[in-house]
Each structure stands twice: as C-alpha cells, then as structure tokens.
C-alpha cells in the first residue's frame, strides 16, 4: 500500500465510521509531517485510524499530544524503557527517533469532518535497514532491546492505549494529558531552533495547556502552535 493515511482518507470521504483502522506491513509512499516522506520498510509498524470527535476546536491541538502519549505508553509497557516525546509528537528512545505521528484533518467550513491519525513506529528494523541519513538519528525497539515484537499483539495493545487516551481527550481532561505530556517531554530545560513562519531560537519555557510551545528568544517570548524543531541545544 502507498500510505495508510491516504488509503484511510478514501474511506473517510465515503462516510466511514469513527474507529476504522488501516494497518500496513510496509508502505511505498509513507507520508511524514511537513511534506516529508516516511521510510516504511517491512519490520516497521504503520497504522492509521479515523476519528470524528465532537469537541471545541481549541482542543484540537491537544489530540496529537494525547496520541503521542498513547504511543509512548504502549512502547513503555512492551519494553520497560521510558520513551520521551519531542513536541509535538515525535517519539524518542535513547535520544533517537523511534516513531512519529501524522494527523490530517478535513473541514467543511468551520466544521471538523474527520481527522486521520497515522502512527509510524520503528519496531523490528535492524540498524543496517536504515538509509545513511536516518541511521544516526533513528532507532527501533529491536535495536534498543534485542527483542522482535509480534505485530498483531503490539497492534492490539496500541489500540487499547489509543482508546484510553482518546477517552481522556474526549472528556476534556486536558490537565491530565498535559501533566503526563510534560513529564515525558524531551525538551525540558533545553533550547531549540524551530522553523515555522520563520526560524526561531529560544529556551523552552513550557508546553502550554493550549498544546503550544512557549520559548524565550533574544527578543522576548514566542508562542508556537506548529513548526518543525530542527535542532536541540543542551
Ligand atoms: C513524522 O513525520 O514524524 C510522522 C510520520 C507518520 C508516519 C505514519 S506511518 C502510518 C501513517 N501513514 C502514513 O503515510 N504516514 C503515517
């Protein structure tokens, strides 16, 4: 399959119900955030699911964070390692990226029609499988633990975690999500270089209850709702 998100979009446009899940063993055109591609060989885990939440739109920014928590929770239960989250929802183990989340939304005017949540996790890949440009910055559960993970079992556990965090989100329990998110944040006490409408460098002050990243730059405080962190400084 090209991309589980693209495949799911077709069913969603035809009116599929919330909860539809598509999983692939590999993708030939896996999509990452910011228009990048997602390296998707056999051994990885590629999952997308359809959500049709009825929520205040200002809560929308919190959903990626809740889904990041669900992915981190599943990994932690399976490996006993403690994954960190890099705002907004990159999943890290031992300082390297082990997974990412791509959320795509469809609106009719102001009304949210649906939301596609795609999660890619490096599960059983060996280091030699990563192309050069990824091998220094990426890892997999297998690389970290020397254990091969069973895909069906992993998926069942992952969907259970996703369901639990989605319920917390739907109940509007933003405080709980943010408390857990902050405790897993990779950016605590760090400075970052982030590209949004322009490039900013600043010390991370907080990840706010709006799901935004608050940094202190040379010219004052800056609140970011999106953007790509391209460098982290100690
Ligand atoms: C990122 O750039 O960090 C997000 C990567 C998201 C990849 C997943 S794999 C399953 C789903 N289908 C896609 O094409 N992309 C997402």
py3Dmol code that shows the C-alpha trace and the ligand (Angstrom):
import py3Dmol

protein = """\
ATOM      1  CA  UNK A   1       0.000   0.000   0.000  1.00  0.00           C
ATOM      2  CA  UNK A   2       1.214   3.538  -0.667  1.00  0.00           C
ATOM      3  CA  UNK A   3       0.196   5.107   2.639  1.00  0.00           C
ATOM      4  CA  UNK A   4      -2.271   4.028   5.325  1.00  0.00           C
ATOM      5  CA  UNK A   5      -3.305   7.681   5.787  1.00  0.00           C
ATOM      6  CA  UNK A   6      -4.041   8.136   2.063  1.00  0.00           C
ATOM      7  CA  UNK A   7      -5.950   4.838   1.935  1.00  0.00           C
ATOM      8  CA  UNK A   8      -7.984   5.775   5.005  1.00  0.00           C
ATOM      9  CA  UNK A   9      -8.824   9.189   3.501  1.00  0.00           C
ATOM     10  CA  UNK A  10     -10.722   7.428   0.684  1.00  0.00           C
ATOM     11  CA  UNK A  11     -12.954   5.518   3.113  1.00  0.00           C
ATOM     12  CA  UNK A  12     -13.390   8.582   5.314  1.00  0.00           C
ATOM     13  CA  UNK A  13     -14.574  10.659   2.351  1.00  0.00           C
ATOM     14  CA  UNK A  14     -17.128   7.915   1.645  1.00  0.00           C
ATOM     15  CA  UNK A  15     -18.511   8.295   5.185  1.00  0.00           C
ATOM     16  CA  UNK A  16     -16.713   5.519   7.113  1.00  0.00           C
ATOM     17  CA  UNK A  17     -17.387   5.477  10.837  1.00  0.00           C
ATOM     18  CA  UNK A  18     -15.063   6.650  13.564  1.00  0.00           C
ATOM     19  CA  UNK A  19     -12.700   3.884  14.630  1.00  0.00           C
ATOM     20  CA  UNK A  20     -11.845   2.458  11.217  1.00  0.00           C
ATOM     21  CA  UNK A  21      -8.231   1.274  11.366  1.00  0.00           C
ATOM     22  CA  UNK A  22      -5.868   0.527   8.491  1.00  0.00           C
ATOM     23  CA  UNK A  23      -2.537  -1.162   9.074  1.00  0.00           C
ATOM     24  CA  UNK A  24       0.202  -1.969   6.571  1.00  0.00           C
ATOM     25  CA  UNK A  25       3.272  -4.191   6.752  1.00  0.00           C
ATOM     26  CA  UNK A  26       5.123  -1.697   4.575  1.00  0.00           C
ATOM     27  CA  UNK A  27       4.294   1.481   2.654  1.00  0.00           C
ATOM     28  CA  UNK A  28       5.583   2.549  -0.731  1.00  0.00           C
ATOM     29  CA  UNK A  29       4.776   6.244  -0.225  1.00  0.00           C
ATOM     30  CA  UNK A  30       4.630   6.685   3.556  1.00  0.00           C
ATOM     31  CA  UNK A  31       3.967  10.315   4.495  1.00  0.00           C
ATOM     32  CA  UNK A  32       5.710  12.203   7.278  1.00  0.00           C
ATOM     33  CA  UNK A  33       4.994  15.646   8.699  1.00  0.00           C
ATOM     34  CA  UNK A  34       5.915  18.840   6.877  1.00  0.00           C
ATOM     35  CA  UNK A  35       5.628  17.159   3.468  1.00  0.00           C
ATOM     36  CA  UNK A  36       8.472  14.723   4.182  1.00  0.00           C
ATOM     37  CA  UNK A  37       8.305  11.035   3.343  1.00  0.00           C
ATOM     38  CA  UNK A  38       8.263   8.306   5.997  1.00  0.00           C
ATOM     39  CA  UNK A  39      10.693   5.440   5.442  1.00  0.00           C
ATOM     40  CA  UNK A  40       8.402   2.390   5.666  1.00  0.00           C
ATOM     41  CA  UNK A  41      10.121  -0.964   5.104  1.00  0.00           C
ATOM     42  CA  UNK A  42       8.968  -4.380   6.351  1.00  0.00           C
ATOM     43  CA  UNK A  43       9.642  -4.604  10.086  1.00  0.00           C
ATOM     44  CA  UNK A  44       8.084  -1.261  10.930  1.00  0.00           C
ATOM     45  CA  UNK A  45       4.568  -0.643  12.161  1.00  0.00           C
ATOM     46  CA  UNK A  46       2.241   1.575  10.129  1.00  0.00           C
ATOM     47  CA  UNK A  47      -1.209   2.315  11.446  1.00  0.00           C
ATOM     48  CA  UNK A  48      -3.900   4.901  10.703  1.00  0.00           C
ATOM     49  CA  UNK A  49      -7.279   5.362  12.319  1.00  0.00           C
ATOM     50  CA  UNK A  50     -10.266   7.579  11.684  1.00  0.00           C
ATOM     51  CA  UNK A  51     -11.660   9.900  14.354  1.00  0.00           C
ATOM     52  CA  UNK A  52     -14.727  12.112  14.199  1.00  0.00           C
ATOM     53  CA  UNK A  53     -14.540  13.923  17.542  1.00  0.00           C
ATOM     54  CA  UNK A  54     -17.160  16.490  18.501  1.00  0.00           C
ATOM     55  CA  UNK A  55     -15.014  18.877  20.505  1.00  0.00           C
ATOM     56  CA  UNK A  56     -14.308  22.566  20.994  1.00  0.00           C
ATOM     57  CA  UNK A  57     -11.889  23.377  18.158  1.00  0.00           C
ATOM     58  CA  UNK A  58      -9.392  24.898  20.574  1.00  0.00           C
ATOM     59  CA  UNK A  59      -8.829  21.366  21.921  1.00  0.00           C
ATOM     60  CA  UNK A  60      -7.703  20.111  18.527  1.00  0.00           C
ATOM     61  CA  UNK A  61      -4.050  20.931  19.217  1.00  0.00           C
ATOM     62  CA  UNK A  62      -4.110  18.626  22.236  1.00  0.00           C
ATOM     63  CA  UNK A  63      -5.049  15.498  20.294  1.00  0.00           C
ATOM     64  CA  UNK A  64      -1.577  14.942  18.750  1.00  0.00           C
ATOM     65  CA  UNK A  65      -0.119  15.177  22.244  1.00  0.00           C
ATOM     66  CA  UNK A  66      -2.593  12.603  23.604  1.00  0.00           C
ATOM     67  CA  UNK A  67      -1.828  10.247  20.725  1.00  0.00           C
ATOM     68  CA  UNK A  68       1.898  10.672  21.382  1.00  0.00           C
ATOM     69  CA  UNK A  69       1.242   9.649  24.988  1.00  0.00           C
ATOM     70  CA  UNK A  70      -0.645   6.564  23.798  1.00  0.00           C
ATOM     71  CA  UNK A  71       2.274   5.510  21.580  1.00  0.00           C
ATOM     72  CA  UNK A  72       4.798   6.163  24.360  1.00  0.00           C
ATOM     73  CA  UNK A  73       2.682   4.209  26.847  1.00  0.00           C
ATOM     74  CA  UNK A  74       2.488   1.157  24.561  1.00  0.00           C
ATOM     75  CA  UNK A  75       6.245   1.204  23.988  1.00  0.00           C
ATOM     76  CA  UNK A  76       6.920   1.566  27.701  1.00  0.00           C
ATOM     77  CA  UNK A  77       4.660  -1.373  28.589  1.00  0.00           C
ATOM     78  CA  UNK A  78       6.299  -3.545  25.938  1.00  0.00           C
ATOM     79  CA  UNK A  79       9.932  -2.644  26.574  1.00  0.00           C
ATOM     80  CA  UNK A  80      10.145  -1.221  30.114  1.00  0.00           C
ATOM     81  CA  UNK A  81      12.055   1.668  28.521  1.00  0.00           C
ATOM     82  CA  UNK A  82      10.860   5.227  29.022  1.00  0.00           C
ATOM     83  CA  UNK A  83      10.090   6.937  25.705  1.00  0.00           C
ATOM     84  CA  UNK A  84      10.240  10.720  25.542  1.00  0.00           C
ATOM     85  CA  UNK A  85       8.103  12.974  23.367  1.00  0.00           C
ATOM     86  CA  UNK A  86       9.551  15.752  21.261  1.00  0.00           C
ATOM     87  CA  UNK A  87       6.894  18.420  20.712  1.00  0.00           C
ATOM     88  CA  UNK A  88       4.553  17.873  19.099  1.00  0.00           C
ATOM     89  CA  UNK A  89       4.578  14.119  18.829  1.00  0.00           C
ATOM     90  CA  UNK A  90       7.876  12.563  17.815  1.00  0.00           C
ATOM     91  CA  UNK A  91       8.606   9.529  19.944  1.00  0.00           C
ATOM     92  CA  UNK A  92      12.183   9.135  21.139  1.00  0.00           C
ATOM     93  CA  UNK A  93      14.204   6.335  22.762  1.00  0.00           C
ATOM     94  CA  UNK A  94      17.839   6.826  23.838  1.00  0.00           C
ATOM     95  CA  UNK A  95      17.860  10.242  22.176  1.00  0.00           C
ATOM     96  CA  UNK A  96      16.822   8.840  18.768  1.00  0.00           C
ATOM     97  CA  UNK A  97      13.540   8.930  16.913  1.00  0.00           C
ATOM     98  CA  UNK A  98      11.596   5.675  17.151  1.00  0.00           C
ATOM     99  CA  UNK A  99       8.263   6.875  15.815  1.00  0.00           C
ATOM    100  CA  UNK A 100       6.184   9.749  14.535  1.00  0.00           C
ATOM    101  CA  UNK A 101       2.573  10.784  14.187  1.00  0.00           C
ATOM    102  CA  UNK A 102       0.905  12.482  11.253  1.00  0.00           C
ATOM    103  CA  UNK A 103      -2.526  13.966  11.863  1.00  0.00           C
ATOM    104  CA  UNK A 104      -4.535  15.155   8.867  1.00  0.00           C
ATOM    105  CA  UNK A 105      -7.841  16.970   9.207  1.00  0.00           C
ATOM    106  CA  UNK A 106     -10.725  17.622   6.876  1.00  0.00           C
ATOM    107  CA  UNK A 107     -13.072  20.535   7.448  1.00  0.00           C
ATOM    108  CA  UNK A 108     -16.291  21.724   5.842  1.00  0.00           C
ATOM    109  CA  UNK A 109     -16.040  25.452   6.518  1.00  0.00           C
ATOM    110  CA  UNK A 110     -15.589  25.705  10.283  1.00  0.00           C
ATOM    111  CA  UNK A 111     -16.853  22.167  10.953  1.00  0.00           C
ATOM    112  CA  UNK A 112     -14.386  19.344  11.505  1.00  0.00           C
ATOM    113  CA  UNK A 113     -15.495  16.424   9.327  1.00  0.00           C
ATOM    114  CA  UNK A 114     -12.806  13.992  10.352  1.00  0.00           C
ATOM    115  CA  UNK A 115      -9.306  13.534  11.470  1.00  0.00           C
ATOM    116  CA  UNK A 116      -6.850  10.886  10.328  1.00  0.00           C
ATOM    117  CA  UNK A 117      -4.239   9.835  12.833  1.00  0.00           C
ATOM    118  CA  UNK A 118      -1.307   7.936  11.345  1.00  0.00           C
ATOM    119  CA  UNK A 119       1.361   6.422  13.557  1.00  0.00           C
ATOM    120  CA  UNK A 120       4.626   5.021  12.291  1.00  0.00           C
ATOM    121  CA  UNK A 121       6.812   3.098  14.745  1.00  0.00           C
ATOM    122  CA  UNK A 122      10.175   1.503  14.110  1.00  0.00           C
ATOM    123  CA  UNK A 123       9.549  -1.888  15.633  1.00  0.00           C
ATOM    124  CA  UNK A 124      11.738  -4.669  14.303  1.00  0.00           C
ATOM    125  CA  UNK A 125      14.093  -2.867  11.919  1.00  0.00           C
ATOM    126  CA  UNK A 126      17.801  -3.547  12.209  1.00  0.00           C
ATOM    127  CA  UNK A 127      20.243  -0.634  12.077  1.00  0.00           C
ATOM    128  CA  UNK A 128      21.502  -1.762   8.636  1.00  0.00           C
ATOM    129  CA  UNK A 129      17.996  -1.273   7.225  1.00  0.00           C
ATOM    130  CA  UNK A 130      18.057   2.491   7.775  1.00  0.00           C
ATOM    131  CA  UNK A 131      19.447   4.659   4.998  1.00  0.00           C
ATOM    132  CA  UNK A 132      22.582   6.614   5.956  1.00  0.00           C
ATOM    133  CA  UNK A 133      20.769   9.858   6.637  1.00  0.00           C
ATOM    134  CA  UNK A 134      18.461   8.143   9.156  1.00  0.00           C
ATOM    135  CA  UNK A 135      20.836   5.689  10.831  1.00  0.00           C
ATOM    136  CA  UNK A 136      22.379   8.308  13.161  1.00  0.00           C
ATOM    137  CA  UNK A 137      19.081   9.811  14.244  1.00  0.00           C
ATOM    138  CA  UNK A 138      16.686   6.831  14.249  1.00  0.00           C
ATOM    139  CA  UNK A 139      16.300   3.706  16.299  1.00  0.00           C
ATOM    140  CA  UNK A 140      13.866   0.803  16.620  1.00  0.00           C
ATOM    141  CA  UNK A 141      12.503  -1.226  19.516  1.00  0.00           C
ATOM    142  CA  UNK A 142      14.575  -4.170  18.252  1.00  0.00           C
ATOM    143  CA  UNK A 143      17.787  -2.101  18.224  1.00  0.00           C
ATOM    144  CA  UNK A 144      17.089  -0.921  21.777  1.00  0.00           C
ATOM    145  CA  UNK A 145      16.034  -4.256  23.308  1.00  0.00           C
ATOM    146  CA  UNK A 146      17.235  -7.063  21.026  1.00  0.00           C
ATOM    147  CA  UNK A 147      13.691  -8.418  21.052  1.00  0.00           C
ATOM    148  CA  UNK A 148      11.473  -8.979  17.999  1.00  0.00           C
ATOM    149  CA  UNK A 149       7.922  -7.748  18.501  1.00  0.00           C
ATOM    150  CA  UNK A 150       4.837  -9.593  17.302  1.00  0.00           C
ATOM    151  CA  UNK A 151       2.831  -7.199  15.130  1.00  0.00           C
ATOM    152  CA  UNK A 152      -0.711  -8.345  15.952  1.00  0.00           C
ATOM    153  CA  UNK A 153      -0.109  -8.374  19.674  1.00  0.00           C
ATOM    154  CA  UNK A 154       1.583  -4.973  19.519  1.00  0.00           C
ATOM    155  CA  UNK A 155      -1.313  -3.541  17.495  1.00  0.00           C
ATOM    156  CA  UNK A 156      -3.909  -4.822  19.988  1.00  0.00           C
ATOM    157  CA  UNK A 157      -2.048  -3.190  22.882  1.00  0.00           C
ATOM    158  CA  UNK A 158      -1.506   0.001  20.931  1.00  0.00           C
ATOM    159  CA  UNK A 159      -5.180   0.321  20.044  1.00  0.00           C
ATOM    160  CA  UNK A 160      -6.111  -0.196  23.699  1.00  0.00           C
ATOM    161  CA  UNK A 161      -3.782   2.658  24.727  1.00  0.00           C
ATOM    162  CA  UNK A 162      -5.101   4.869  21.952  1.00  0.00           C
ATOM    163  CA  UNK A 163      -8.683   4.185  23.083  1.00  0.00           C
ATOM    164  CA  UNK A 164      -7.852   5.073  26.682  1.00  0.00           C
ATOM    165  CA  UNK A 165      -6.148   8.369  25.774  1.00  0.00           C
ATOM    166  CA  UNK A 166      -8.847   9.262  23.265  1.00  0.00           C
ATOM    167  CA  UNK A 167     -11.445   8.922  26.050  1.00  0.00           C
ATOM    168  CA  UNK A 168      -9.421  11.209  28.318  1.00  0.00           C
ATOM    169  CA  UNK A 169      -9.264  13.685  25.420  1.00  0.00           C
ATOM    170  CA  UNK A 170     -12.996  13.482  24.650  1.00  0.00           C
ATOM    171  CA  UNK A 171     -13.831  14.090  28.317  1.00  0.00           C
ATOM    172  CA  UNK A 172     -11.859  17.322  28.008  1.00  0.00           C
ATOM    173  CA  UNK A 173      -9.379  16.267  30.685  1.00  0.00           C
ATOM    174  CA  UNK A 174      -6.644  18.462  29.211  1.00  0.00           C
ATOM    175  CA  UNK A 175      -4.930  18.837  32.586  1.00  0.00           C
ATOM    176  CA  UNK A 176      -4.236  15.096  32.805  1.00  0.00           C
ATOM    177  CA  UNK A 177      -2.913  15.000  29.231  1.00  0.00           C
ATOM    178  CA  UNK A 178      -0.642  17.984  29.739  1.00  0.00           C
ATOM    179  CA  UNK A 179       0.652  16.750  33.094  1.00  0.00           C
ATOM    180  CA  UNK A 180       1.690  13.406  31.568  1.00  0.00           C
ATOM    181  CA  UNK A 181       2.970  15.065  28.404  1.00  0.00           C
ATOM    182  CA  UNK A 182       5.218  17.479  30.315  1.00  0.00           C
ATOM    183  CA  UNK A 183       6.700  14.624  32.309  1.00  0.00           C
ATOM    184  CA  UNK A 184       7.663  12.875  29.053  1.00  0.00           C
ATOM    185  CA  UNK A 185       8.874  15.984  27.258  1.00  0.00           C
ATOM    186  CA  UNK A 186      12.298  15.686  25.639  1.00  0.00           C
ATOM    187  CA  UNK A 187      12.577  19.474  25.566  1.00  0.00           C
ATOM    188  CA  UNK A 188      12.528  20.146  29.309  1.00  0.00           C
ATOM    189  CA  UNK A 189      15.230  22.721  30.104  1.00  0.00           C
ATOM    190  CA  UNK A 190      16.514  22.721  26.523  1.00  0.00           C
ATOM    191  CA  UNK A 191      16.869  25.403  23.864  1.00  0.00           C
ATOM    192  CA  UNK A 192      15.612  24.767  20.360  1.00  0.00           C
ATOM    193  CA  UNK A 193      15.846  26.016  16.812  1.00  0.00           C
ATOM    194  CA  UNK A 194      12.402  25.807  15.254  1.00  0.00           C
ATOM    195  CA  UNK A 195      11.145  26.614  11.771  1.00  0.00           C
ATOM    196  CA  UNK A 196       7.596  27.906  11.432  1.00  0.00           C
ATOM    197  CA  UNK A 197       6.699  31.087   9.502  1.00  0.00           C
ATOM    198  CA  UNK A 198      10.374  31.909  10.181  1.00  0.00           C
ATOM    199  CA  UNK A 199      13.216  30.388  12.177  1.00  0.00           C
ATOM    200  CA  UNK A 200      13.286  30.982  15.931  1.00  0.00           C
ATOM    201  CA  UNK A 201      15.895  30.075  18.543  1.00  0.00           C
ATOM    202  CA  UNK A 202      14.963  30.108  22.197  1.00  0.00           C
ATOM    203  CA  UNK A 203      14.858  28.372  25.552  1.00  0.00           C
ATOM    204  CA  UNK A 204      11.814  26.167  26.082  1.00  0.00           C
ATOM    205  CA  UNK A 205       9.702  27.694  28.866  1.00  0.00           C
ATOM    206  CA  UNK A 206       6.609  25.491  28.705  1.00  0.00           C
ATOM    207  CA  UNK A 207       4.294  23.370  26.664  1.00  0.00           C
ATOM    208  CA  UNK A 208       1.084  25.161  27.474  1.00  0.00           C
ATOM    209  CA  UNK A 209      -2.435  23.873  28.165  1.00  0.00           C
ATOM    210  CA  UNK A 210      -3.253  25.017  24.614  1.00  0.00           C
ATOM    211  CA  UNK A 211      -0.697  22.492  23.312  1.00  0.00           C
ATOM    212  CA  UNK A 212       1.606  25.291  22.172  1.00  0.00           C
ATOM    213  CA  UNK A 213       5.361  25.583  22.674  1.00  0.00           C
ATOM    214  CA  UNK A 214       6.457  28.637  24.591  1.00  0.00           C
ATOM    215  CA  UNK A 215      10.056  29.735  24.071  1.00  0.00           C
ATOM    216  CA  UNK A 216      12.113  32.687  25.253  1.00  0.00           C
ATOM    217  CA  UNK A 217      14.036  34.218  22.373  1.00  0.00           C
ATOM    218  CA  UNK A 218      16.507  37.110  22.421  1.00  0.00           C
ATOM    219  CA  UNK A 219      13.633  39.425  21.578  1.00  0.00           C
ATOM    220  CA  UNK A 220      11.106  38.059  24.057  1.00  0.00           C
ATOM    221  CA  UNK A 221       8.532  35.289  24.471  1.00  0.00           C
ATOM    222  CA  UNK A 222       7.233  33.467  21.414  1.00  0.00           C
ATOM    223  CA  UNK A 223       4.301  31.029  21.388  1.00  0.00           C
ATOM    224  CA  UNK A 224       4.294  28.466  18.573  1.00  0.00           C
ATOM    225  CA  UNK A 225       1.337  26.290  17.568  1.00  0.00           C
ATOM    226  CA  UNK A 226       3.165  24.480  14.780  1.00  0.00           C
ATOM    227  CA  UNK A 227       6.643  24.213  13.382  1.00  0.00           C
ATOM    228  CA  UNK A 228       9.479  21.804  12.996  1.00  0.00           C
ATOM    229  CA  UNK A 229      12.242  21.617  15.586  1.00  0.00           C
ATOM    230  CA  UNK A 230      15.459  21.270  13.630  1.00  0.00           C
ATOM    231  CA  UNK A 231      17.969  21.467  16.462  1.00  0.00           C
ATOM    232  CA  UNK A 232      18.005  20.911  20.212  1.00  0.00           C
ATOM    233  CA  UNK A 233      20.702  22.518  22.393  1.00  0.00           C
ATOM    234  CA  UNK A 234      21.555  21.475  25.983  1.00  0.00           C
TER     235      UNK A 234
END
"""
ligand_1 = """\
16
LIG
C 6.539 12.154 11.204
O 6.956 12.816 10.228
O 7.190 12.078 12.238
C 5.198 11.464 11.101
C 5.310 10.105 10.491
C 3.989 9.391 10.368
C 4.107 8.091 9.613
C 2.842 7.296 9.655
S 3.070 5.629 9.122
C 1.360 5.373 9.130
C 0.734 6.629 8.546
N 0.691 6.571 7.092
C 1.497 7.484 6.536
O 1.664 7.630 5.312
N 2.083 8.215 7.480
C 1.682 7.815 8.809
"""
view = py3Dmol.view(width=600, height=400)
view.addModel(protein, "pdb")
view.setStyle({"model": 0}, {"cartoon": {"style": "trace"}})
view.addModel(ligand_1, "xyz")
view.setStyle({"model": 1}, {"stick": {}})
view.zoomTo()
view.show()
